[in-house]
Amino acid sequence: MYIKRQLEEILKKASKGFPVVMVTGPRQAGKTTLMRRSDPKRLFVTLDDLEIRRLAKNDPKTFLERFPPPVLIDEFQYAPEILPYIKIRVDEKTTRLVKAGGDYWLTGSQNFSMMEGVQESLAGRVAIFNLLGLSRKEIEKDAVLAKDFISEPASSFETKKSINDIFKIILRGDKPELWVNFSLNKEIYYRSYVQTYLERDVVSQLKIKDIGLFEKFMRLLAARTGQILNFSSLSAELGVSPPTVKLWVTILERSFQIFLLPAYYGNIGKRALKTPKVYFLDTGLACYFLKVGSVQDALSSYLAGNLFESWVVSEIVKSYWFKGRMANIYFWRTKDGREIDLIYETAGKLYPVEIKLTASPRKDLFTPLENLAAKKIPIGRKKIICTSKYNLPLDKNTDIVSALAIG
């Protein structure tokens, strides 16, 4: 069974204009399946095959001659040596005015050196897309998608979905295999996923000797999903240095396990200096680390609101990435600790969003915006994503958006 992905059509369009198309994302998100289904006749080669990988690393020229375009090269990060040779072949065609659109399709799970090689060798020649696990709209075809979530008033409707329906998705996670095969035990699946991920992606990159310590780090981070990332606190609990914690966080971010939401600051140069919030992109993985085994456990957990917020943020990130766009989102925090959960920045305006695990949100959620208003920063329509059964305007500038129907 194949679940159609939102990126499929965009990938095909990009392939007409770019000689190289690359899809990156976490392991088992469906990258290879997506690309093979998008062009079933394309030659396929995977560098998971150790013999083929050795050829690609040791003799990339021969490798590309043996597997000519149009070709899909799977897990190319194992042999970044092929990238300069792909560049040469693409440029040769361009010089001869021969169309090279979509000659090379690449899939890869992010690592430290992979993107450096892509940026050095294929700048201007490659279209890059990030594929995460399934979105709600991909899981449930009838999920409602607002016309313009950011700036337009929410369309009014009532949904029959319940909070239990949402937490079933939060608990099961977003990996395609779990949604096409319901006989799979989620606990066993994620335990195997973590072991594979640690062995292949983390240990191989950092040569970490104490795998148990890194697993403890991931559990502690899961307990902080939806919160400000405190490196000192994690360092103290783990007994490792803050630079080590920062390096481990970077690895999880670059391998698409977590999303770091930057703080909004008027001065763009200062945004990177502010402490981000951390979100697990796959709430199923977070629930595994938190040992949350049922919907009832999740709803009664002190982290229920954090899991809900993480799922909403993940859905919003996917809504951008699956359209080939950057997720231009931030959070806003005042000096006295009050927050706005999300702020979109577009066309010179800020669009605030609050995320609340409640069916009856308060009207005073956006009072921290008074600081921004005082600085004469243009503020657009405000949204409250909650568990109301209704989409409806709360007032002339604020909409209630039902998370039960987000797709």
N, C-alpha and C positions, 0 to 999 in steps of 0.2 A: 504494500500500500504506500502510495506517495502523497504527501501533503503538499499542495502547490505553495510555493514561496513567493512572497511579494516582490523579491528582488529579481525574479526570473525575467520579466519583460525589460526591466531597466538594464540588466546584464546584456541582453541581446542587442539593445539599442546602442549601448556603449561599445560593443564589439564591432559595430559598423564604422566607428570613428577612431578607435584606438587599436594599434597593433597588438598591444598586450592588455589583458584584463586579469586582474588579480582579486581573489576573494579570500579574506582572512577571517579568523574567528576562533572561538574555543573548540577544543576537540569534541567530536560527536554532535556538532551543531547542524550538520547536514551539508557542509560545503561541497564535498565530492558529489553527493547525490544531486544537489541543485545543478551543478555544472554539467554532469553527465546527462541529466534529463533535459537540460536546455539545448543540448546538441548531441544526440545519441550517436551520430555517425562520426564524430570527431575522434581521432586517434587518442587513446588514453594510456598514460604511463605513470606509475606511482613510484616514488623514491622510498616508500616503505620496503620495497624489494631491495635487499642489501646488495645484490650483485649489480643491479641497475644503478643504485646509489653510488657505488664505487666507480662505475664508468662515468657518471655525471661529474663526480668530484675530481677524478684523476685525468679524464680526457673529455672535457665538456664539448669540444668541437665534434668529436666522433659521436658523442651522445646525441647532439642536435641533428647530425646527419642521419643517424639511425632512426630518429623519431621526428620526421619532418612535419611542418605545419600543414593544415590546422591541427594543433595538438593540445591536449590538456595534460599538464604536468602537475601531479598531485604531491603534496608535502614537499614543495620545492625548497623549503628552508634548510633541508638536509644537505643541499648542494648549491649554495649561493654562488659557487664558481661559474654556474651556467649563465648568470645574468649579463656579464659583459659580452658574451658571445651572442646572446639573444639581441642585445643592442646592436651589434655589428650587422647581424642578418636583417634586422628591421631597417637600419639606416641604408644598407645596400639596396633594398627594395625602394626606399624613398628616393634615393639618388637616381634610380632607373625609372622613377615615376610609376612603379608597380604598386598597386593597392595591397597593403599589408594588414587591413582591418581584421582584428580578431585572430591573427595567426597563432598567438600564444595565449593560452589560458593557464593561470597558475592558481593553486590553492596552497595555503600555508597557515600554520598555527604560529602566532607571533613569538619571536624571541629577540634578543638584544641586537644581533648582527643583521637580521633579515631585512628590516626596513632601511638600515643604513645602506645596504647593498642595492636595494631597489631605488632609493633616492639618488645614489651616485650613478647608477648605470642606466636607469630607465626614466629619469625625469622628463616629463612632457610626452612620454610614449605609452604610459600605463594609466588605466583607470582602476582605482582601488576601491573596493567595497568591503564593508564589515558585515558579516553574517553571524548573528547570535542564534539562540534557540528560537522556538516557535513563539510568535506573538499571539495574543488572544484572538485576533482576527483570523489568524491561520488555523488555530485550534477549533474555533467555533465560527463557521462561515456566516452565521446569522448575527454575529456581534455588530453592534451599531457603531458606525464611524461618523463623527461629527464632520460637517462640511469644512469648517475652518476652525480648528480647536482654539487657535490663539486669539484671533481678533473679532470673530463674528459672534453674535449672541447664540447661546446654545439652543438648538432646536428642541421644542417641548415634546416629551413623550413619557410614557410610563413603562417600566420593564417588569416582567414576572420573575426575573432572577433574584436570588437571595444572596446574603453574605456568605452562606455555606458554599454556593457555587463558585465564588471567587476564591475562597480558601482551599477548595479542592484543587484549583489550578496552582495556587501558591505552593501548596504542599507537594504536588506531583512534579512541579518544575517544568522546564521548557524544552527538554531534550526530545527531539522527534521520535526516537526509538521508544520512549515511554508512552507516546501517544498513538503509535501505530500498533503497539503490542501491549495490551493491558494485562496480559498474563505475567509480564515482567514484574518481579518484586522490586519496588522502589528502593528499599533499604540495601538490598544486594547490589542493585545497579549502581547506586552512588558510592558504595564502598569500593566496588571495582573501579569506578571512574576515578576516585581519589587516588587509589593505589597506582593506576596507570598514569595519571597526570603527574603525581609526585615522582615516579620512577623515570618517566620519559622527558618531562619538561623542566622540572625543578632540579632534581638531583644531577641530571646531565649538565645543566647550565652552571650551577653553583657549587657542585661537588659537596653538597650538604651531607655530613656524616650522620647527624642525628635526625632521621626522618620524623621520629615521634615529636620532636620539638617543633618542627615545621607544621605538623598536623595540629599541635596545640595552638600554634599561632593562628591557623585558619579558624579554629573553633572560637578563639577569643575575638577574632575579627568578625565572625558571623554574629556574635553577641553584641557587636557594635554597629551592625548594619543600620543605616539611616541616622547615624550620629556623627558628630565632629570627630575626626581622626586624631587621636591623642597618641603621638609616637612615644612620648615619655612613659605614659601609663603602660602601653604594651611592652616597652623595653623592660620596665621594672618587673612585670608579671612573668616575662619569659626569661629574664636573666641574661639578655643579650644587649648589645649596644644600640642606641637609637639609629645610627647609620645602617646597621644590619636590618633593623625593622623596616627602614625606608627602602632598602634594596629589595626585601621580600615583598613589600607592598607594590613596588614597581613591577616585579615579576608577575604578580597576580593581575595587575592592571593591563600589562602588555599581552598577557595570555587570555584576556577578556573574561576573567573570573569576577572582577570587581569593576565598578565605575566610580571614579573620583569626581565629585561635583564641586567645582571651584566656587569660592565666595565671590559675589559681585562687588566690584570696586570701580568707582568712576574713572580712575586712572588705570588704563589697561595694563600698563607695565607692572602695577602692584598686585594684580589679581593672582599671579602665580606664587606670590609670597604669602598669601593668606592660607590658613589651614583649611583643607577641603573636608567635605562630608564623604563618607564611604558607603557604597551600596553593593550588595551582592547582586549580580545581574541575573543569576538563576536562583530564585527563592527556594527551589527544591533542594539545591545544594546547601543553602543556608539552613534549611530545616533539618537536613541530615546532620550537619555539625552541631545543631542545637538539640538533637535527639527529640524533635517534635514528630510524633508518629501518626497523629490523627487531626482531623479538622477541629475536633473539640479541644485537643491539646493546644493547637495553634491559637484558637480564639480565646482560650483562658490564660495563655501565656502573657507575662508582662511585656513581651516583645511583639505582641499581636499588632500594635500600631506601627512598629518599625518594619515588620514583615509586609504589611499592607502598603506602607509608603515605598518600600523597596520595589515591590511589584509594580506599582504605578510608575515610578521613575524608570524602571526597566522597560515598561511598555512605551513610555514616551521616547526613550532613547531609540528603541526599535523603530518607532514611527518615523524618526528622522533617518537613521542609518539604512532602513529598508527602502528608502527613496533616494539613496545615494547622497544624502545631505549630512552636514555636521550638526550635532546636537548643541545648539548655541544656548545652553541653559546654565543657570547659576543658582545659588541661594543667597539670601540677604540676611545679615545678622547685625543688630545694633550693638552699641557699646554696653548696654545693660542686659544683653543676652536674648533679646526678643528676635524672632526669626520670621521670615517668609520662606516657605519650603522651596519654591521654585520661582525663578524669574527668567522669562524668555527675553532675549534682546534682539530686536529686528526693526529695521527701517527707522532707527532713531527713537524707538519707543520701548518701554519695559512693560511686559505683560505678567503680572504676578499670579501665582497659583498656590493655593493652600491644599494640603492633602490630609484628610481627617477620617479616622475610622469611626464615623458617626453618621446617622441618618438625618440628624437635625443640627447642622452647623450653626455656630454663632455668627452674628453680624459684625463683631468687632475683631475678626481675625487679622484684618489688614491695617490695624493701627500703627505697626512699625513703619508703614509707608509714609507716615507724616514727615519723617526725616528726609526721604527722597523728594517729597512734594515741596519741602522747604528749599531744596536746592534747585527747584524749577526743572526737574527731570520729567519729561512727558511720560505719563502712566496710561496704559491702554486698559482694555476690559480685564476685570479680575475674575478668576475662576476658583471655585471650591470643589475639588474632587472628593467625593464622599460616598457613603453607602446608601444614599437616598434612592428610592425607587423612581424618582422623577428627575428629569432635566427641566429646569425652569429658571427664569430670571429671579434673583433675590431682590435686586433693585435695578435702577437704570444703568448701573455700571458693573454689576456683579452677577455672575451666573453660578447656579448649582449644577454640577456635572456629575451624573451618576456613574460611578466606577463599575457598577453592575452591568453597564452596557457599553463600556469602552471597548473598542476593537481596533 
